């Protein structure tokens, strides 16, 4: 198992390009953000995110907000119609990230 560096805009763009664009383009409107907890990473103080140089230990709680935020914003930026999703992992602030969006009506109910 590996974690994507969601602190990096380039990494987020890459994962959308290779994994999610086809599904979104083909009409997928439901999604779920999961597996964002870093509590089980061994030696977290000795593992670092390449984009910001911070350790996994330093960003344990922040990752729980950055990861779902990157996905929710990425979906909303790429979908021309409806999208709905659920965010399971999180930290303070992520309660606003369960999302529903319909661009046809200009509504963003996040």
N, C-alpha and C positions, 0 to 999 in steps of 0.2 A: 504494500500500500504506500502511496505517496500523496502528498498534499500539493496542490497547485498554489503558487505564490499569487494570491488574490490581491496583494498589495501592488502588483505590477499591472498596469493597463495593457501592456503588450501581452502578458500571459493570459489575461482575460479575453482579449481580442482573439488570441490564438485558439483558446478552448472553444469559443463560440464558432470560429471558422471551421474547425475540424470535427467538432462533436455536435453542436446544437443548431447550426444554421439550416441544415437540411430538414430537420424535424420542424423547426419554426416556419420555414418556407413552405413545407408541405401541409401546414395547417394545424400543427400541434398548438393547443391553447391551454393545456394544463401542465403544471410543473411542480417540483418539490425540491427544496434545498435541504440536504441531509449530510450527516457525517462531518460536522464542522468543529467537533470537540477535539482539543489537542491534549487533554489530560493524560492520555495513555502513551504519549510520545516519550520514549526513554531519553535521558540525557538532554532534555529540552533546553537547558542552559548552554549546551555546546553545539546546537544546531541553529543555523541562521537563515533568514529569508534573503535571497540574493538581491532583491530590489531595494531593500532598506537597511540591510546589515543588522537588523535587530534579531535577537534570539527568539526561538519559539516560546521559551519561558516568559520573555518580556511581553509577547503579543498574544498570550494564551486567551485572554478575554477579548482583546481587540479583534482577533481573527474571527470570533463568533459574530461580530458585527460587519466586518469588511467583506467576508465571504458571501453572506446572503445579499448584502447591498450590491455587490458587483453583479450577482446573477440577476436580481430583480431589475436593476437599471439596464443591464445588458439585454434582457428580454424586452423590456419596454422600448428600448432604442431600436430594436430590430423587428418588432411585430407591427404590422400595419392594421391589424384588427383587434380581436379580443385575446387577452391572456389572463389566466388565473393561476395562482400558485400558493404554496404553503411553505413556510420557513420553520423548520424544527429546531436547529441549533441556534443559539443566540446569546446575546449579552445585553446589558442595558441599552435601550434604544431600538433593539431589533423587533420589539412588539409592533412597530409601525410597518414591518416588512411583509406580512402576509399580504399578497397583492391581488387586486383585480383592476383591470384596465380595459377600456374600450375606446380606441381612438376615433371611431366613427362618430362618437358623441362628445369627444373632447373631455371625457371624464377620467379623472385619475383618483381612485378611491383608496389609495394606499394609506 
